[in-house]
Amino acid sequence: MYEVVDGLARRVLDAVFSGQPSSEAREAWVALLLIAQNWRDSPDLPSDLTTMVNEALPL
């Protein structure tokens, strides 16, 4: 799971730092949010990530 999240995050960060958004980066961002959403109830999920997921993908 770490490798999957790391790969997705790299795509997003590459787009952010290059200033060139892409559909690949947007899809990676959505995938990261969906992963976080599925882990939303985990006590190990940092509270700031929980807040971001709740605001981005409310249930």
PQR file of N, CA, C, O and H, with PARSE charges and radii, in Angstrom:
ATOM      1  N   MET A   1       0.833  -1.180   0.000 -0.4000 1.5000
ATOM      2  CA  MET A   1       0.000   0.000   0.000 -0.0000 2.0000
ATOM      3  C   MET A   1       0.881   1.247   0.000  0.5500 1.7000
ATOM      4  O   MET A   1       0.573   2.239  -0.661 -0.5500 1.4000
ATOM      5  N   TYR A   2       1.976   1.183   0.748 -0.4000 1.5000
ATOM      6  CA  TYR A   2       2.873   2.339   0.800 -0.0000 2.0000
ATOM      7  C   TYR A   2       3.368   2.694  -0.602  0.5500 1.7000
ATOM      8  O   TYR A   2       3.396   3.867  -0.973 -0.5500 1.4000
ATOM      9  H   TYR A   2       2.226   0.378   1.285  0.4000 1.0000
ATOM     10  N   GLU A   3       3.756   1.687  -1.376 -0.4000 1.5000
ATOM     11  CA  GLU A   3       4.275   1.935  -2.723 -0.0000 2.0000
ATOM     12  C   GLU A   3       3.210   2.544  -3.631  0.5500 1.7000
ATOM     13  O   GLU A   3       3.517   3.402  -4.458 -0.5500 1.4000
ATOM     14  H   GLU A   3       3.734   0.734  -1.075  0.4000 1.0000
ATOM     15  N   VAL A   4       1.977   2.109  -3.484 -0.4000 1.5000
ATOM     16  CA  VAL A   4       0.883   2.658  -4.289 -0.0000 2.0000
ATOM     17  C   VAL A   4       0.669   4.130  -3.944  0.5500 1.7000
ATOM     18  O   VAL A   4       0.608   4.980  -4.832 -0.5500 1.4000
ATOM     19  H   VAL A   4       1.727   1.412  -2.812  0.4000 1.0000
ATOM     20  N   VAL A   5       0.555   4.423  -2.654 -0.4000 1.5000
ATOM     21  CA  VAL A   5       0.326   5.798  -2.211 -0.0000 2.0000
ATOM     22  C   VAL A   5       1.512   6.683  -2.594  0.5500 1.7000
ATOM     23  O   VAL A   5       1.326   7.817  -3.035 -0.5500 1.4000
ATOM     24  H   VAL A   5       0.604   3.732  -1.933  0.4000 1.0000
ATOM     25  N   ASP A   6       2.719   6.170  -2.426 -0.4000 1.5000
ATOM     26  CA  ASP A   6       3.915   6.931  -2.783 -0.0000 2.0000
ATOM     27  C   ASP A   6       3.926   7.269  -4.274  0.5500 1.7000
ATOM     28  O   ASP A   6       4.224   8.400  -4.655 -0.5500 1.4000
ATOM     29  H   ASP A   6       2.870   5.249  -2.068  0.4000 1.0000
ATOM     30  N   GLY A   7       3.604   6.298  -5.104 -0.4000 1.5000
ATOM     31  CA  GLY A   7       3.579   6.539  -6.552 -0.0000 2.0000
ATOM     32  C   GLY A   7       2.531   7.568  -6.946  0.5500 1.7000
ATOM     33  O   GLY A   7       2.785   8.430  -7.787 -0.5500 1.4000
ATOM     34  H   GLY A   7       3.362   5.379  -4.795  0.4000 1.0000
ATOM     35  N   LEU A   8       1.362   7.478  -6.342 -0.4000 1.5000
ATOM     36  CA  LEU A   8       0.302   8.448  -6.631 -0.0000 2.0000
ATOM     37  C   LEU A   8       0.699   9.839  -6.155  0.5500 1.7000
ATOM     38  O   LEU A   8       0.514  10.826  -6.868 -0.5500 1.4000
ATOM     39  H   LEU A   8       1.156   6.778  -5.659  0.4000 1.0000
ATOM     40  N   ALA A   9       1.242   9.908  -4.953 -0.4000 1.5000
ATOM     41  CA  ALA A   9       1.637  11.203  -4.399 -0.0000 2.0000
ATOM     42  C   ALA A   9       2.724  11.853  -5.246  0.5500 1.7000
ATOM     43  O   ALA A   9       2.724  13.071  -5.420 -0.5500 1.4000
ATOM     44  H   ALA A   9       1.393   9.107  -4.374  0.4000 1.0000
ATOM     45  N   ARG A  10       3.636  11.070  -5.766 -0.4000 1.5000
ATOM     46  CA  ARG A  10       4.699  11.623  -6.621 -0.0000 2.0000
ATOM     47  C   ARG A  10       4.122  12.275  -7.877  0.5500 1.7000
ATOM     48  O   ARG A  10       4.596  13.323  -8.316 -0.5500 1.4000
ATOM     49  H   ARG A  10       3.636  10.080  -5.625  0.4000 1.0000
ATOM     50  N   ARG A  11       3.101  11.650  -8.445 -0.4000 1.5000
ATOM     51  CA  ARG A  11       2.464  12.232  -9.637 -0.0000 2.0000
ATOM     52  C   ARG A  11       1.849  13.587  -9.313  0.5500 1.7000
ATOM     53  O   ARG A  11       1.980  14.543 -10.077 -0.5500 1.4000
ATOM     54  H   ARG A  11       2.715  10.798  -8.089  0.4000 1.0000
ATOM     55  N   VAL A  12       1.178  13.652  -8.168 -0.4000 1.5000
ATOM     56  CA  VAL A  12       0.541  14.903  -7.762 -0.0000 2.0000
ATOM     57  C   VAL A  12       1.606  15.965  -7.476  0.5500 1.7000
ATOM     58  O   VAL A  12       1.506  17.094  -7.957 -0.5500 1.4000
ATOM     59  H   VAL A  12       1.071  12.875  -7.548  0.4000 1.0000
ATOM     60  N   LEU A  13       2.605  15.605  -6.708 -0.4000 1.5000
ATOM     61  CA  LEU A  13       3.645  16.580  -6.350 -0.0000 2.0000
ATOM     62  C   LEU A  13       4.459  17.027  -7.557  0.5500 1.7000
ATOM     63  O   LEU A  13       4.855  18.190  -7.634 -0.5500 1.4000
ATOM     64  H   LEU A  13       2.686  14.688  -6.317  0.4000 1.0000
ATOM     65  N   ASP A  14       4.714  16.132  -8.491 -0.4000 1.5000
ATOM     66  CA  ASP A  14       5.421  16.527  -9.715 -0.0000 2.0000
ATOM     67  C   ASP A  14       4.641  17.605 -10.462  0.5500 1.7000
ATOM     68  O   ASP A  14       5.224  18.566 -10.964 -0.5500 1.4000
ATOM     69  H   ASP A  14       4.392  15.187  -8.428  0.4000 1.0000
ATOM     70  N   ALA A  15       3.319  17.440 -10.533 -0.4000 1.5000
ATOM     71  CA  ALA A  15       2.485  18.429 -11.215 -0.0000 2.0000
ATOM     72  C   ALA A  15       2.477  19.748 -10.452  0.5500 1.7000
ATOM     73  O   ALA A  15       2.532  20.819 -11.056 -0.5500 1.4000
ATOM     74  H   ALA A  15       2.845  16.659 -10.125  0.4000 1.0000
ATOM     75  N   VAL A  16       2.408  19.671  -9.130 -0.4000 1.5000
ATOM     76  CA  VAL A  16       2.389  20.887  -8.314 -0.0000 2.0000
ATOM     77  C   VAL A  16       3.690  21.659  -8.475  0.5500 1.7000
ATOM     78  O   VAL A  16       3.676  22.865  -8.723 -0.5500 1.4000
ATOM     79  H   VAL A  16       2.363  18.801  -8.640  0.4000 1.0000
ATOM     80  N   PHE A  17       4.811  20.966  -8.333 -0.4000 1.5000
ATOM     81  CA  PHE A  17       6.106  21.648  -8.383 -0.0000 2.0000
ATOM     82  C   PHE A  17       6.489  22.103  -9.792  0.5500 1.7000
ATOM     83  O   PHE A  17       7.236  23.068  -9.948 -0.5500 1.4000
ATOM     84  H   PHE A  17       4.822  19.987  -8.132  0.4000 1.0000
ATOM     85  N   SER A  18       5.983  21.414 -10.816 -0.4000 1.5000
ATOM     86  CA  SER A  18       6.294  21.829 -12.182 -0.0000 2.0000
ATOM     87  C   SER A  18       5.365  22.946 -12.645  0.5500 1.7000
ATOM     88  O   SER A  18       5.664  23.660 -13.602 -0.5500 1.4000
ATOM     89  H   SER A  18       5.376  20.630 -10.689  0.4000 1.0000
ATOM     90  N   GLY A  19       4.236  23.089 -11.954 -0.4000 1.5000
ATOM     91  CA  GLY A  19       3.262  24.093 -12.365 -0.0000 2.0000
ATOM     92  C   GLY A  19       2.483  23.690 -13.602  0.5500 1.7000
ATOM     93  O   GLY A  19       1.815  24.513 -14.228 -0.5500 1.4000
ATOM     94  H   GLY A  19       3.993  22.509 -11.176  0.4000 1.0000
ATOM     95  N   GLN A  20       2.578  22.414 -13.946 -0.4000 1.5000
ATOM     96  CA  GLN A  20       1.886  21.926 -15.139 -0.0000 2.0000
ATOM     97  C   GLN A  20       0.913  20.810 -14.757  0.5500 1.7000
ATOM     98  O   GLN A  20       1.290  19.639 -14.707 -0.5500 1.4000
ATOM     99  H   GLN A  20       3.121  21.746 -13.437  0.4000 1.0000
ATOM    100  N   PRO A  21      -0.333  21.180 -14.491 -0.5600 1.5000
ATOM    101  CA  PRO A  21      -1.317  20.173 -14.133  0.2800 2.0000
ATOM    102  C   PRO A  21      -1.548  19.209 -15.298  0.5500 1.7000
ATOM    103  O   PRO A  21      -1.362  19.560 -16.463 -0.5500 1.4000
ATOM    104  N   SER A  22      -1.948  18.017 -14.960 -0.4000 1.5000
ATOM    105  CA  SER A  22      -2.225  17.024 -15.995 -0.0000 2.0000
ATOM    106  C   SER A  22      -3.384  16.147 -15.547  0.5500 1.7000
ATOM    107  O   SER A  22      -3.723  16.103 -14.365 -0.5500 1.4000
ATOM    108  H   SER A  22      -2.099  17.733 -14.014  0.4000 1.0000
ATOM    109  N   SER A  23      -3.981  15.458 -16.492 -0.4000 1.5000
ATOM    110  CA  SER A  23      -5.076  14.555 -16.149 -0.0000 2.0000
ATOM    111  C   SER A  23      -4.546  13.406 -15.295  0.5500 1.7000
ATOM    112  O   SER A  23      -5.261  12.891 -14.435 -0.5500 1.4000
ATOM    113  H   SER A  23      -3.705  15.494 -17.453  0.4000 1.0000
ATOM    114  N   GLU A  24      -3.306  13.005 -15.525 -0.4000 1.5000
ATOM    115  CA  GLU A  24      -2.702  11.943 -14.720 -0.0000 2.0000
ATOM    116  C   GLU A  24      -2.595  12.370 -13.253  0.5500 1.7000
ATOM    117  O   GLU A  24      -2.877  11.581 -12.351 -0.5500 1.4000
ATOM    118  H   GLU A  24      -2.725  13.423 -16.224  0.4000 1.0000
ATOM    119  N   ALA A  25      -2.192  13.608 -13.023 -0.4000 1.5000
ATOM    120  CA  ALA A  25      -2.079  14.118 -11.650 -0.0000 2.0000
ATOM    121  C   ALA A  25      -3.458  14.235 -11.009  0.5500 1.7000
ATOM    122  O   ALA A  25      -3.620  13.915  -9.832 -0.5500 1.4000
ATOM    123  H   ALA A  25      -1.963  14.249 -13.755  0.4000 1.0000
ATOM    124  N   ARG A  26      -4.448  14.688 -11.766 -0.4000 1.5000
ATOM    125  CA  ARG A  26      -5.812  14.791 -11.218 -0.0000 2.0000
ATOM    126  C   ARG A  26      -6.345  13.410 -10.851  0.5500 1.7000
ATOM    127  O   ARG A  26      -6.963  13.242  -9.800 -0.5500 1.4000
ATOM    128  H   ARG A  26      -4.317  14.947 -12.723  0.4000 1.0000
ATOM    129  N   GLU A  27      -6.110  12.428 -11.708 -0.4000 1.5000
ATOM    130  CA  GLU A  27      -6.574  11.068 -11.427 -0.0000 2.0000
ATOM    131  C   GLU A  27      -5.848  10.490 -10.211  0.5500 1.7000
ATOM    132  O   GLU A  27      -6.451   9.772  -9.413 -0.5500 1.4000
ATOM    133  H   GLU A  27      -5.609  12.565 -12.562  0.4000 1.0000
ATOM    134  N   ALA A  28      -4.564  10.799 -10.067 -0.4000 1.5000
ATOM    135  CA  ALA A  28      -3.803  10.341  -8.910 -0.0000 2.0000
ATOM    136  C   ALA A  28      -4.356  10.975  -7.641  0.5500 1.7000
ATOM    137  O   ALA A  28      -4.475  10.306  -6.614 -0.5500 1.4000
ATOM    138  H   ALA A  28      -4.074  11.383 -10.715  0.4000 1.0000
ATOM    139  N   TRP A  29      -4.698  12.264  -7.701 -0.4000 1.5000
ATOM    140  CA  TRP A  29      -5.269  12.964  -6.542 -0.0000 2.0000
ATOM    141  C   TRP A  29      -6.582  12.321  -6.124  0.5500 1.7000
ATOM    142  O   TRP A  29      -6.813  12.095  -4.936 -0.5500 1.4000
ATOM    143  H   TRP A  29      -4.601  12.808  -8.535  0.4000 1.0000
ATOM    144  N   VAL A  30      -7.434  12.030  -7.082 -0.4000 1.5000
ATOM    145  CA  VAL A  30      -8.714  11.388  -6.775 -0.0000 2.0000
ATOM    146  C   VAL A  30      -8.473  10.014  -6.154  0.5500 1.7000
ATOM    147  O   VAL A  30      -9.147   9.640  -5.194 -0.5500 1.4000
ATOM    148  H   VAL A  30      -7.246  12.214  -8.047  0.4000 1.0000
ATOM    149  N   ALA A  31      -7.528   9.270  -6.691 -0.4000 1.5000
ATOM    150  CA  ALA A  31      -7.214   7.955  -6.135 -0.0000 2.0000
ATOM    151  C   ALA A  31      -6.725   8.073  -4.691  0.5500 1.7000
ATOM    152  O   ALA A  31      -7.109   7.271  -3.840 -0.5500 1.4000
ATOM    153  H   ALA A  31      -6.981   9.573  -7.471  0.4000 1.0000
ATOM    154  N   LEU A  32      -5.886   9.063  -4.412 -0.4000 1.5000
ATOM    155  CA  LEU A  32      -5.406   9.269  -3.043 -0.0000 2.0000
ATOM    156  C   LEU A  32      -6.559   9.602  -2.098  0.5500 1.7000
ATOM    157  O   LEU A  32      -6.609   9.103  -0.974 -0.5500 1.4000
ATOM    158  H   LEU A  32      -5.574   9.715  -5.103  0.4000 1.0000
ATOM    159  N   LEU A  33      -7.474  10.435  -2.552 -0.4000 1.5000
ATOM    160  CA  LEU A  33      -8.635  10.777  -1.725 -0.0000 2.0000
ATOM    161  C   LEU A  33      -9.520   9.556  -1.483  0.5500 1.7000
ATOM    162  O   LEU A  33     -10.055   9.385  -0.387 -0.5500 1.4000
ATOM    163  H   LEU A  33      -7.433  10.840  -3.466  0.4000 1.0000
ATOM    164  N   LEU A  34      -9.675   8.718  -2.489 -0.4000 1.5000
ATOM    165  CA  LEU A  34     -10.494   7.520  -2.321 -0.0000 2.0000
ATOM    166  C   LEU A  34      -9.841   6.533  -1.348  0.5500 1.7000
ATOM    167  O   LEU A  34     -10.527   5.900  -0.544 -0.5500 1.4000
ATOM    168  H   LEU A  34      -9.241   8.857  -3.379  0.4000 1.0000
ATOM    169  N   ILE A  35      -8.530   6.408  -1.425 -0.4000 1.5000
ATOM    170  CA  ILE A  35      -7.820   5.553  -0.463 -0.0000 2.0000
ATOM    171  C   ILE A  35      -8.017   6.099   0.943  0.5500 1.7000
ATOM    172  O   ILE A  35      -8.336   5.350   1.866 -0.5500 1.4000
ATOM    173  H   ILE A  35      -7.974   6.922  -2.078  0.4000 1.0000
ATOM    174  N   ALA A  36      -7.829   7.391   1.104 -0.4000 1.5000
ATOM    175  CA  ALA A  36      -7.999   8.009   2.421 -0.0000 2.0000
ATOM    176  C   ALA A  36      -9.443   7.861   2.903  0.5500 1.7000
ATOM    177  O   ALA A  36      -9.688   7.630   4.087 -0.5500 1.4000
ATOM    178  H   ALA A  36      -7.569   7.999   0.354  0.4000 1.0000
ATOM    179  N   GLN A  37     -10.386   7.995   1.989 -0.4000 1.5000
ATOM    180  CA  GLN A  37     -11.794   7.862   2.367 -0.0000 2.0000
ATOM    181  C   GLN A  37     -12.067   6.458   2.914  0.5500 1.7000
ATOM    182  O   GLN A  37     -12.802   6.298   3.888 -0.5500 1.4000
ATOM    183  H   GLN A  37     -10.188   8.182   1.027  0.4000 1.0000
ATOM    184  N   ASN A  38     -11.476   5.457   2.287 -0.4000 1.5000
ATOM    185  CA  ASN A  38     -11.681   4.091   2.753 -0.0000 2.0000
ATOM    186  C   ASN A  38     -11.021   3.830   4.103  0.5500 1.7000
ATOM    187  O   ASN A  38     -11.402   2.899   4.814 -0.5500 1.4000
ATOM    188  H   ASN A  38     -10.879   5.588   1.496  0.4000 1.0000
ATOM    189  N   TRP A  39     -10.048   4.637   4.452 -0.4000 1.5000
ATOM    190  CA  TRP A  39      -9.367   4.514   5.735 -0.0000 2.0000
ATOM    191  C   TRP A  39      -9.862   5.573   6.716  0.5500 1.7000
ATOM    192  O   TRP A  39      -9.280   5.738   7.789 -0.5500 1.4000
ATOM    193  H   TRP A  39      -9.738   5.393   3.875  0.4000 1.0000
ATOM    194  N   ARG A  40     -10.909   6.279   6.370 -0.4000 1.5000
ATOM    195  CA  ARG A  40     -11.427   7.408   7.138 -0.0000 2.0000
ATOM    196  C   ARG A  40     -11.656   7.094   8.614  0.5500 1.7000
ATOM    197  O   ARG A  40     -11.415   7.952   9.463 -0.5500 1.4000
ATOM    198  H   ARG A  40     -11.381   6.144   5.499  0.4000 1.0000
ATOM    199  N   ASP A  41     -12.103   5.916   8.932 -0.4000 1.5000
ATOM    200  CA  ASP A  41     -12.431   5.569  10.314 -0.0000 2.0000
ATOM    201  C   ASP A  41     -11.252   4.973  11.085  0.5500 1.7000
ATOM    202  O   ASP A  41     -11.390   4.609  12.253 -0.5500 1.4000
ATOM    203  H   ASP A  41     -12.299   5.219   8.242  0.4000 1.0000
ATOM    204  N   SER A  42     -10.111   4.877  10.438 -0.4000 1.5000
ATOM    205  CA  SER A  42      -8.938   4.321  11.105 -0.0000 2.0000
ATOM    206  C   SER A  42      -8.431   5.292  12.170  0.5500 1.7000
ATOM    207  O   SER A  42      -8.309   6.489  11.907 -0.5500 1.4000
ATOM    208  H   SER A  42      -9.999   5.173   9.489  0.4000 1.0000
ATOM    209  N   PRO A  43      -8.135   4.790  13.364 -0.5600 1.5000
ATOM    210  CA  PRO A  43      -7.592   5.673  14.404  0.2800 2.0000
ATOM    211  C   PRO A  43      -6.187   6.169  14.063  0.5500 1.7000
ATOM    212  O   PRO A  43      -5.700   7.121  14.672 -0.5500 1.4000
ATOM    213  N   ASP A  44      -5.538   5.529  13.097 -0.4000 1.5000
ATOM    214  CA  ASP A  44      -4.178   5.929  12.707 -0.0000 2.0000
ATOM    215  C   ASP A  44      -4.157   7.030  11.650  0.5500 1.7000
ATOM    216  O   ASP A  44      -3.089   7.556  11.337 -0.5500 1.4000
ATOM    217  H   ASP A  44      -5.933   4.756  12.603  0.4000 1.0000
ATOM    218  N   LEU A  45      -5.321   7.391  11.092 -0.4000 1.5000
ATOM    219  CA  LEU A  45      -5.384   8.437  10.080 -0.0000 2.0000
ATOM    220  C   LEU A  45      -5.226   9.794  10.764  0.5500 1.7000
ATOM    221  O   LEU A  45      -6.000  10.120  11.664 -0.5500 1.4000
ATOM    222  H   LEU A  45      -6.188   6.964  11.347  0.4000 1.0000
ATOM    223  N   PRO A  46      -4.241  10.586  10.354 -0.5600 1.5000
ATOM    224  CA  PRO A  46      -4.047  11.906  10.981  0.2800 2.0000
ATOM    225  C   PRO A  46      -5.305  12.767  10.861  0.5500 1.7000
ATOM    226  O   PRO A  46      -6.007  12.712   9.851 -0.5500 1.4000
ATOM    227  N   SER A  47      -5.582  13.550  11.881 -0.4000 1.5000
ATOM    228  CA  SER A  47      -6.813  14.342  11.910 -0.0000 2.0000
ATOM    229  C   SER A  47      -6.885  15.342  10.763  0.5500 1.7000
ATOM    230  O   SER A  47      -7.970  15.588  10.235 -0.5500 1.4000
ATOM    231  H   SER A  47      -5.012  13.594  12.702  0.4000 1.0000
ATOM    232  N   ASP A  48      -5.744  15.931  10.363 -0.4000 1.5000
ATOM    233  CA  ASP A  48      -5.805  16.888   9.262 -0.0000 2.0000
ATOM    234  C   ASP A  48      -6.143  16.190   7.949  0.5500 1.7000
ATOM    235  O   ASP A  48      -6.776  16.789   7.080 -0.5500 1.4000
ATOM    236  H   ASP A  48      -4.864  15.732  10.793  0.4000 1.0000
ATOM    237  N   LEU A  49      -5.731  14.933   7.794 -0.4000 1.5000
ATOM    238  CA  LEU A  49      -6.092  14.183   6.591 -0.0000 2.0000
ATOM    239  C   LEU A  49      -7.575  13.825   6.620  0.5500 1.7000
ATOM    240  O   LEU A  49      -8.249  13.861   5.591 -0.5500 1.4000
ATOM    241  H   LEU A  49      -5.217  14.447   8.501  0.4000 1.0000
ATOM    242  N   THR A  50      -8.076  13.480   7.799 -0.4000 1.5000
ATOM    243  CA  THR A  50      -9.501  13.194   7.945 -0.0000 2.0000
ATOM    244  C   THR A  50     -10.324  14.422   7.552  0.5500 1.7000
ATOM    245  O   THR A  50     -11.320  14.299   6.840 -0.5500 1.4000
ATOM    246  H   THR A  50      -7.529  13.451   8.636  0.4000 1.0000
ATOM    247  N   THR A  51      -9.917  15.585   8.007 -0.4000 1.5000
ATOM    248  CA  THR A  51     -10.622  16.821   7.687 -0.0000 2.0000
ATOM    249  C   THR A  51     -10.598  17.062   6.184  0.5500 1.7000
ATOM    250  O   THR A  51     -11.628  17.397   5.598 -0.5500 1.4000
ATOM    251  H   THR A  51      -9.108  15.684   8.586  0.4000 1.0000
ATOM    252  N   MET A  52      -9.452  16.898   5.557 -0.4000 1.5000
ATOM    253  CA  MET A  52      -9.333  17.124   4.113 -0.0000 2.0000
ATOM    254  C   MET A  52     -10.222  16.159   3.343  0.5500 1.7000
ATOM    255  O   MET A  52     -10.901  16.567   2.400 -0.5500 1.4000
ATOM    256  H   MET A  52      -8.616  16.625   6.032  0.4000 1.0000
ATOM    257  N   VAL A  53     -10.229  14.905   3.722 -0.4000 1.5000
ATOM    258  CA  VAL A  53     -11.063  13.900   3.034 -0.0000 2.0000
ATOM    259  C   VAL A  53     -12.531  14.250   3.225  0.5500 1.7000
ATOM    260  O   VAL A  53     -13.303  14.202   2.267 -0.5500 1.4000
ATOM    261  H   VAL A  53      -9.678  14.574   4.487  0.4000 1.0000
ATOM    262  N   ASN A  54     -12.929  14.598   4.439 -0.4000 1.5000
ATOM    263  CA  ASN A  54     -14.334  14.934   4.698 -0.0000 2.0000
ATOM    264  C   ASN A  54     -14.787  16.140   3.886  0.5500 1.7000
ATOM    265  O   ASN A  54     -15.931  16.189   3.433 -0.5500 1.4000
ATOM    266  H   ASN A  54     -12.302  14.637   5.217  0.4000 1.0000
ATOM    267  N   GLU A  55     -13.895  17.116   3.699 -0.4000 1.5000
ATOM    268  CA  GLU A  55     -14.253  18.298   2.914 -0.0000 2.0000
ATOM    269  C   GLU A  55     -14.251  18.002   1.412  0.5500 1.7000
ATOM    270  O   GLU A  55     -15.068  18.553   0.674 -0.5500 1.4000
ATOM    271  H   GLU A  55     -12.966  17.076   4.067  0.4000 1.0000
ATOM    272  N   ALA A  56     -13.355  17.153   0.961 -0.4000 1.5000
ATOM    273  CA  ALA A  56     -13.246  16.853  -0.465 -0.0000 2.0000
ATOM    274  C   ALA A  56     -14.290  15.836  -0.916  0.5500 1.7000
ATOM    275  O   ALA A  56     -14.835  15.940  -2.015 -0.5500 1.4000
ATOM    276  H   ALA A  56     -12.691  16.706   1.561  0.4000 1.0000
ATOM    277  N   LEU A  57     -14.563  14.857  -0.063 -0.4000 1.5000
ATOM    278  CA  LEU A  57     -15.487  13.775  -0.412 -0.0000 2.0000
ATOM    279  C   LEU A  57     -16.482  13.550   0.726  0.5500 1.7000
ATOM    280  O   LEU A  57     -16.412  12.531   1.414 -0.5500 1.4000
ATOM    281  H   LEU A  57     -14.120  14.772   0.830  0.4000 1.0000
ATOM    282  N   PRO A  58     -17.396  14.479   0.929 -0.5600 1.5000
ATOM    283  CA  PRO A  58     -18.352  14.294   2.031  0.2800 2.0000
ATOM    284  C   PRO A  58     -19.272  13.092   1.767  0.5500 1.7000
ATOM    285  O   PRO A  58     -19.616  12.787   0.625 -0.5500 1.4000
ATOM    286  N   LEU A  59     -19.646  12.441   2.828 -0.4000 1.5000
ATOM    287  CA  LEU A  59     -20.588  11.314   2.686 -0.0000 2.0000
ATOM    288  C   LEU A  59     -21.969  11.735   3.078  0.5500 1.7000
ATOM    289  O   LEU A  59     -22.898  10.930   3.027 -0.5500 1.4000
ATOM    290  H   LEU A  59     -19.367  12.688   3.755  0.4000 1.0000
TER
END
